[in-house]
Amino acid sequence: MVSETILNDIAKFSTQVTKISEQSFKAFLAGEIKLANEAVEMVETAENDEQRLTTKILTHVKDATVATSLRIIIRNLSQIAKYCRTIGEVTVNRIMEKPSEICEYIPAQ
C-alpha cells in the first residue's frame, strides 16, 4: 500500500515538471533569456526534489514492485525536466549568437 502523502508528492512533482516544461518552451519561442535562465534554475530544484522523493519511496514503500514502478515514474519526470534544461540552454545560446547590448559578434582575423 502506498501512502497518500507519497502519491501527493508525486503529483506535485509532476506539476512542477509541467511548469518547467511550459517555462522552457515559452522562453524558447519568445527568445527570452531571463525566462530560459529561470527554467534552468527550476530544473536544479526539481533534481533535489527527485532525490528527496526517491529516498522517501525507497524508505516507506515496502513492496519492491510498487517502489520500482513509482521510481520509474519519478525518473521519467526527472528526465523530462533535464530535457527542459537543455531547451533553456539552447535558448540562451541562440540569444547570445545574435548581436545585442550584451553580446557583439567580432569576426576572427
C-alpha positions as CSV (number, residue, x, y, z in Angstrom):
1,M,0.0,0.0,0.0
2,V,1.3,3.4,-0.9
3,S,0.6,6.3,1.4
4,E,-1.5,9.2,0.2
5,T,1.4,11.5,1.1
6,I,3.8,9.8,-1.4
7,L,1.1,9.9,-4.1
8,N,0.5,13.6,-3.4
9,D,4.3,14.3,-3.6
10,I,4.5,12.5,-7.0
11,A,1.5,14.6,-8.2
12,K,3.2,17.8,-7.0
13,F,6.5,16.7,-8.7
14,S,4.6,16.1,-11.9
15,T,3.0,19.6,-11.7
16,Q,6.5,21.1,-11.0
17,V,7.9,19.4,-14.2
18,T,4.9,20.6,-16.2
19,K,5.7,24.2,-15.1
20,I,9.3,23.8,-16.0
21,S,8.3,22.5,-19.4
22,E,5.9,25.4,-20.0
23,Q,8.6,27.9,-18.9
24,S,11.3,26.5,-21.1
25,F,9.1,26.3,-24.2
26,K,7.8,29.8,-23.6
27,A,11.4,31.1,-23.3
28,F,12.4,29.3,-26.4
29,L,9.5,30.6,-28.5
30,A,9.8,34.1,-27.2
31,G,13.6,34.2,-27.2
32,E,13.6,35.4,-23.6
33,I,16.9,34.9,-21.8
34,K,15.5,35.6,-18.4
35,L,12.8,33.0,-18.7
36,A,15.3,30.5,-20.0
37,N,17.6,31.1,-17.0
38,E,14.6,30.7,-14.7
39,A,13.7,27.4,-16.3
40,V,17.3,26.1,-15.9
41,E,17.2,27.1,-12.2
42,M,13.8,25.4,-11.8
43,V,15.4,22.1,-13.0
44,E,18.0,22.3,-10.3
45,T,15.3,22.5,-7.7
46,A,13.5,19.6,-9.4
47,E,16.6,17.4,-9.2
48,N,16.8,18.0,-5.5
49,D,13.1,17.1,-5.2
50,E,13.6,14.0,-7.2
51,Q,16.3,12.8,-4.8
52,R,14.1,13.6,-1.8
53,L,11.1,11.8,-3.3
54,T,13.2,8.8,-4.3
55,T,14.5,8.4,-0.8
56,K,11.0,8.7,0.6
57,I,9.7,6.0,-1.7
58,L,12.6,3.6,-1.0
59,T,12.2,4.2,2.7
60,H,8.4,3.9,3.1
61,V,7.2,1.7,0.3
62,K,7.7,-1.9,1.3
63,D,6.6,-3.7,-1.9
64,A,9.6,-3.8,-4.2
65,T,7.4,-3.9,-7.4
66,V,5.4,-0.9,-6.3
67,A,8.6,1.0,-5.3
68,T,10.2,0.2,-8.6
69,S,7.2,1.4,-10.5
70,L,7.0,4.6,-8.6
71,R,10.7,5.2,-9.0
72,I,10.4,4.7,-12.8
73,I,7.6,7.4,-12.9
74,I,9.9,9.8,-10.9
75,R,12.9,9.0,-13.1
76,N,10.9,9.7,-16.3
77,L,9.6,13.0,-14.9
78,S,13.1,14.0,-13.9
79,Q,14.3,13.2,-17.4
80,I,11.7,15.5,-18.9
81,A,13.0,18.2,-16.6
82,K,16.5,17.6,-17.8
83,Y,15.4,17.9,-21.4
84,C,13.8,21.2,-20.4
85,R,17.2,22.4,-19.1
86,T,18.7,21.6,-22.5
87,I,16.0,23.6,-24.1
88,G,16.8,26.5,-21.8
89,E,20.5,26.3,-22.5
90,V,19.8,26.2,-26.3
91,T,17.6,29.2,-25.9
92,V,20.4,31.1,-24.1
93,N,22.9,30.1,-26.8
94,R,20.7,31.2,-29.6
95,I,20.1,34.6,-27.9
96,M,23.8,35.0,-27.4
97,E,24.5,34.3,-31.1
98,K,22.6,37.5,-32.0
99,P,24.3,40.9,-31.6
100,S,22.8,42.8,-28.7
101,E,23.7,45.1,-25.8
102,I,25.4,42.2,-24.0
103,C,26.9,40.3,-27.0
104,E,28.6,41.6,-30.1
105,Y,29.9,39.4,-33.0
106,I,33.5,40.1,-33.9
107,P,34.9,38.1,-36.8
108,A,38.1,36.1,-36.3
109,Q,41.2,37.6,-38.0
